[in-house]
Amino acid sequence: MSEHRIFTTRVASVYPHYVTKAEKKGRTREEVDTIICWLTGYSADALQERLQNGCDFRTFFAEAPAMHPNTALITGVVCGVRVENVEDPLMQQIRWLDKLVDELAKGKAMAKILR
């Protein structure tokens, strides 16, 4: 079975979609960055470096300084799939990020998003 193409997709090619989704609902790029840094442990500068150097999702999550210990609290549905039931660890990490950005765009308070 071949791997999903999102694994080799550059994070920088998806990042603008996260930002656009948030901004359409009155949220900010800084809030998107805060969510990504909370989830992965990257600093703001390290995140920007990752976006500029064109790393893919596999590398982005493999080299994340420290996934947040509360990731098990990220639950819900993204694209019809329950994030807590995703079996592939990398796909689950990507879905966690998608879910957090969705929550931001839906107006959820940052304190609740950052469990």
Secondary structure, DSSP 8 states (H G I E B T S, - for coil): ----GGGGSBHHHHHHHHHHHHHHTT--HHHHHHHHHHHH---HHHHHHHHHHT-BHHHHHHT-S---TTGGG--SEETTEEGGG--SHHHHHHHHHHHHHHHHHTT--HHHHT-
